[in-house]
Amino acid sequence: MENLIQDIEILGEGRIPTEEVKTTADYNSGNKRKLYIESYGCQMNFSDSEIVASILHKEGFDTTSDIAQADLIFLNTCSIREKAEQTVRNRLNHINGLKKKKPEMMVGVLGCMAERLKTKLLEEEKIVDLIAGPDAYRDLPQLISQVDEGSKAVNTFLSREETYADISPVRLNSNGVTAFISIMRGCDNMCSFCVVPFTRGRERSRDPHSIVTEARQLFEQGYREVTLLGQNVDSYKWSEEENNKARLEKIEAGGVVNFANLLERVAQIHPNLRVRFSTSHPKDITDDVLLAMAKHENICKNIHLPVQSGSSRILELMNRGYTREWYLDRVKSIRAILGDECGITSDMIAGFCTETDEEHQQTISLMEQVQYDFSFMFFYSERPGTLAAKKYTDDIPLEIKKKRLDEIIKKQTELSTLRNQKDLNKIHKVLIEGPSRRSEDFLQGRNSANKVVIFPKGTKKKGEYTNVVVESCSPATLFGRIID
């Protein structure tokens, strides 16, 4: 369990977790210079790396999967916890060895860590040539030119308008079936534990026409699932009056588009295009969103609804904007409108400042009441610059944090098993994403509730839908066979 605790990702609001570091794939169009990107942290970072690759492809860079062949190395970083930043520093030490063999190699740090540390990173990590924050990627060609001329280059300006809406991302390491579409950037919620508002800036929503166009193009290219990304998708709002230069078919009087409207527009592209979204905020998700999900079969029945704590007092200290009762009322609406088969997942923080044993037990009891399908669980780690770091003392001993996290993990494993057992002997519509990781004789895909389903491949192929009857399960996976 100790090793499991050490491997748990610590995430902020709207952070879409991953268990791996993603690197660029080989793309050769004849450009002379080679770009290599490693992306850390959340899916927003992976999406941003696709934007970076698109911008630099036009500037004469192809991507490579071989770091030793790269002329330009970017680490697209996460700053959500100390371990994430230390991982990047360790990686820079390794790259330093490569640069000694190839001195002309350029090294840059992008993303949230770049935004948080800015020029301090150049002083601490001598091999870093370039620093660019999440809103500065259009400036990368100019920054690279500065480095080519022998100077260090920095741009960490946070924008109130930048959404990269006009840039077609280069799909890095794509399976050709699923893709991510960023619908907004930044965050206006000032959760006391979270560094995201300081590293990604204020909320701004992307023009819905560009979102629908990107989703339609992906479908025409053979993709069959899109995930709409945002730190808080439920606060998506685009106004024709405020953005009069953008094109929009009026949906409502005044041309205002909210997240429920946007969901429906994307779902209407084609019934065979699945639509997912992440992340929802409990204080903002509305019944209109739930009703849109119920109306369209191709809007997946899965909601990531981070609770963080089951204690109203702790939620207030976290500045979450809701109480335990409010959260449970939202879950009640989800079950009433979408039924018990809708997957609900969450984030949990153990050992936040001043948390008592009783308040920890309130988190456990809330988990039992909601019956989460899955959760991302971690103990509190103070981040410099956050409101919690300024206002509260990190006063829960590490051994108590780990003990509480251990109990949360064990409870979630129990709940995941119970929820998966409810899927036994039921037929699930599965979008096939490719072969199973363990055997080429099996395929894997996901059902509407975002659960991984593994089954013998038969004659089915990646990108197809198939019906699978589930015959067994583990806490994390469903196993079955195809039925026609």
N, C-alpha and C positions, 0 to 999 in steps of 0.2 A: 504493500500500500504506500510505503514511503516513496518508492520510485514513481508510482502513479501520481502522487501529489506533486512531485517535482515536475512532472510532464504536463500538468494541467495548464492550459493557456489562460492568461489573465486578460480579460477583455473589457473595454469600455462600452458605453451605450452605442448601439448601431454597429458594433464591430462584428463582422461575419467571420467566424473562426476557420482556421484550417490547421491540419496536422503536419503540413509540409511547407518547405520553402520552394517557391516556384522559380524556375529559371527559363530563359528564352530558348525557343526551339530554333533550328536552322532555317533561315529564309534567305535565299540567294537569288537576287535579281540582277546581279552584275555590278552592284556598288562595290567600291574598293575598300571602304572602311567597315569594320565589324563592331557591332554593339552586342554586349552581353549584359543582361539585367537579372539580378536576383531580387525577388519580391518577398518581403516578410510581413507577417501580421494578418490583416483582414483582407476580405475580397475587394474592398475599395482600393487597396494598394495594388492588387493584381489588375484591376480595371484601369487604374492610372498608368501602370506599366504598358498596357496596350496603347494608351494615348501617346505616351512617350515614344514608343516604337514607331507609331504612325508619323509623328512629327519629324523624327530623325531619318526615317526612310526617305523622305523628300529632300533631306539634306545630305544624301549620299551614304547612308549607313544601312547595311543589311544586318540581320541578327545571326548570332552564332550560339550554339550550345556548348562550345569549347572555350572556356575562359582563357586558356593560354593563347588562343588565336585572336582575342579581342584587342581592338585599338582603344575601345572605350568601355569601361566597366562601371555600371551603376548598381548601387545597393539602394533599393526602394524600401525605406525603413518604417518600423513601428516604434512608437514611444509610449505605449500603454503601460509598460512595466519595466523595471530595472533589468530583468533577465533578457527582455527583448533587445534592449540597447547593448547589453554586454555581449550578446550573440553577434551583433553587428561589429563591435569592436574586435572581437576575436577573429571574425572573418577578414577584417581589414589587416590584421597581423599576417594572416595567410597570404593575402593579396600583395603585401609588401615584398614577400619573397619572389612573387612573379614579376613585380615591377623592377626588382634589381636585375633580373635577366632581360627585361624589356623596358628600359627607362622611358621610352616614348609613350608607353601605355598611360592613358588618362583614367583617373579614378574619381567618381562622383558619388555623393550621398544625396538621395532624394527623400521626399516624404516627411513624415511627422518628426522623426529624430532630427532631420535637417532643420525643420522649422523651429523646434524647441531649443536646440543648441546653437544654431546659426554659426557665426564666425568662431565661436569657442571650439567647434569641432575641427576647424582648420588648424588651430593652435595645438590641439591635443593629438590629432592624427595627421602627422606630417605628410603622409602619402596622398591625402585627399586634395584634389585640385579644384573641385567644383562642388558647390552646395546649392540646392534648389528646393524650395518648399512646394507644397501641393498645388499652389496657384501660379507657379512660375514656369510651367513646362513649355509654354510658347516661346519663352526667352532662351531656351536651351541652345539653339543655334548660335546666338550671340555670345552666350557664356562659353560655349566650346571654342569659339573664335578667340576669346580672351585667353583661354588656356593655351591654344595653339601659338599665341603670340608671346607666351612665357609668363602670364600673370595668373594668379588665383582668381576665381570667379564665384560670386555669391548673389543669389536673389531669393529672398524669403518673404517677399511682399505678399500679404494676404488681401485678396480681392473681394469686393462686395458684388461683383457681377460675373466673374469667370465660371463657366459651366462646361467648357470645351464641347458645346453642342454641335459645332460644325465640323468636328474632327471624327473621321471614321476610324475606329480603333483597329490596330493589327491584332488579330486573335492569336495570342501566344499560347502554345501548348493546348490548343483547343481539341476537344474530342469530336468536333463537328456536329454535335447534337445539342449541347447546352451552351448558353452564352449569358453574359451579364451586361446590363445596361444601366449606367449611372443616370438617375433622374434628378438628382439634386446634390449639392455639396454643402459642407459645413454643418454646424449645429448651434441652435439658440438655447438649448437646455444647458444650464450650468450645474449639472450634477457634481456634487462636491468632490467625488473621488476621481473624476474623469478629466483627462488632459486634452481630449479631442477638440473642444471649442477654442483652445489656445493654439492648436497646431493646424486646424483646418478652417478656422474662421466662422463667420456668420452664415446662416442658412440662405441659400438662393436656389430657386427651382428652375429647372431647364424647360425650355419651350416644348410643349407637348407634341407639336407637329414633328419636331426633330426626333423625339422619342419613338413615336409611332412609325416614322419613316425608317429608323434604324431597325426596329423590330420586324417590320415588313421585309426589309432587305435580308435580314438574317433568315427569315422563313424561306424566302426565295432561294437562298444559298444552301438550303437543306437543314438548317437548324430547326429543332422542334420544341425547344424550351428556352424561355428568357426569364431571367430574374431581375426585377427592378430594384436597384440599389439606392439606399440613402441612409444617412445616420438616423433619420426619423422620417420614414416615408409618409406617415400619416399627416405630417405637417406640410406636405407638398401643396403648393398653391401657386398658380400662374394666372396673371391677370392681363388680358389684352390691353387694358387701359394703361397699365404700368409698363408694358413691353410692346409698344405699338409698332415696333419695327419687325417683330416676328409675325409669321403667318399662323393663322388659327381659324378653324371652323368653329363658329360660336356654338357652344353647348348649352349655355345658360344665358339669360339676360346679363349683359355686361361682359360676357366673354370670360368669366372666371372658371378655371378648371381646378378642381380639388382632386385628392388621390382616388376617391371612388370613381370620378369621371374618367380619370386617366386609366385606371384598371380596365374599365369597360371598353375604352377605345382600343387598347392593346389586345384584349380578348376577342374583339370583333374582327381582327385581321384574318383569322382562320380558326375554325374549331380544332384543327390538329396542332395548333401552336399553344403549348402549355405556358401559363404565366405564373410566376412566383414573385415574392417580394420580401425584402428584409432591409431594415428592422422596424418593427412597430413599437410605439411608445404607449404604455398603458393609459396615460392621461389623454392621449390624442386619438386613439383608434375609435372609429364611430360605427354605429349600426349600419350606416350607408355603405361602408366598406364591406361589412359582413354580408349585407344583402346583395351587393354586386358579386361577391364570391359565390353565394348560393344560386344566383341567377345563371352564372356561366359555368358549365361543367369543366371547361378548360382552365379556369382559375383554380390553382391547386388549393386543396383544403389543408393548409398548414400555416400556422402563425407563430413566429418567434416573438414572444412577449416577455421581455426580461423583467423580472420582479426585483431581483437583487437581495431583498430581505422580506421576511414575513412579519416584521415588527413595524407598526406605524411610527413609533418614535424614531427608530433607525432610519426609516424612509424619509422622515422629515430632516434628520441630520444629513442625509444624502442629497437633499433638495430634489427629490424625485417628483414632487407635485401630485402625489396621490397617497391614499391610505391603503391599508390591508383590505378594508371593506370595499373601497372603490375597485381595487384590482379584482377581487372575487366577483364583483358585480359584472365586470367586463368578461370574465370567464363564463359567467352564467349566460350572458348574451351570446357568446360564441357557441356554447352548447345548444342553446335554444334555437339559434338560426342555422347553424351548420351541422349540428348533431355530434354524437360522441366519436364519430370516426375522424373528425377534424383533429389533426395533430397539433399539439401545443408544446412548444419548447421554451426554454428560459435560460437566464443567467443568474447565478447565485454568488454572493460574496459572503464568506465566513470571516468573522472577527473584525468587523468594522469598528471604528473608535467607540469605546464605552459599551459595546454590546455585552449584555449579560447572558448567563446560561439560559434564563427563561426566554429571552428574546431569540436566542439561537433555536430553542425548541419551537418557537412560533414559526420560524422558517420551515422546520421539519413538518409541522402540522399543516402549514399552507401547501407544501408539496404533496402531502397525502390528500388534501382536499381537492387540489387541481388535477392530480394524476398526470404529471408531465410525461410526455413520450421520451424526452431527452433534455438534458441541461448541460450548459457549460459552467463548470464549478471551479472556484478558486478562492484563496484566502486574500484578504485585503493587503495591498502593498502600496504604501504611500508614494505618490508621485510629486516631484517638485513642481511648484507653481499652481497646483490645484487649490480649490477653496478649502478642502479638508486639511491639506498640509498647512495652510495659513491659520485655520480656525481651531483645529482639534489636535489632541495628542494621540498618536498611534500607541495606545496603552494596553493592547491585548497581547500577551506574550506569544511568541511564535509557536511554542508547543501547544498552546490552547487553540490557536488558529488552525493548526494542522489537525488537531483532534476533532474540532468542529467540522472541518472540511471532510475528514474521513467519514464522519457520520452522514454528511450530506451526500457524499458519493455512494455510500452503501444504500441509503434510502432511494436515490435515483436509480441505481442498478435494480433494486427491487421493483420500483414503479415501471421502469422500462420493460422488464420481463413481463409484468402483469399486462401492460398495454399491448405488447406484441402477442401475447397469448390470446388476446381478444381477436386477433387477425387470423388465427388458425381456422382452416377449413372454409375460408372466405376467398372469393375471387377478386383479384386486384388487377386494374389496368396499369401496366408497367411500360414506361418508356425506356427502351434498351439503350444503354450508354456505352456498352462495349463488353469485352470479355471480363470474367471474374479475375481478380488479382492472383488467385491461387491456382486456377486451372483454365486452360484454353477451351476445355470441353463444356464450360459453364459460362453463361452470360450474367451480367448484372445490370440493374436499372433501378428506378425509384417509382414508388406509387405516388398517388396524389398527396399523401400525408408526409412525403419526403423520406420514407423509410427505404433502405436498401433491400432489394429483393434479388436473390440468386437462384438460378434454375438451369437445368441442362439446355444447351443451346438449340438442339434440333436443327431446323432449317431457318431459324430467325436470324436477323441481322441488326447491326447497330443502326439506331435511328428509327426503328419500327416500334409500333405499339403492339403489345401482346397481352393476353389475359393469363394470369398465373394463379393457380390455387395454392395457398400457403399450407404446407404440411408440417413444418417445424420452425423453431425460432431460437435465437439467442437474445440476450438483452439488446444487441445492436443491429441484428440482421434477421430478415425473414427468408426462409428457404421453401421452394415449391417446385411445381412443374407446370408447363404450358398446357392450357386447354383451349380448344378452338370452339 
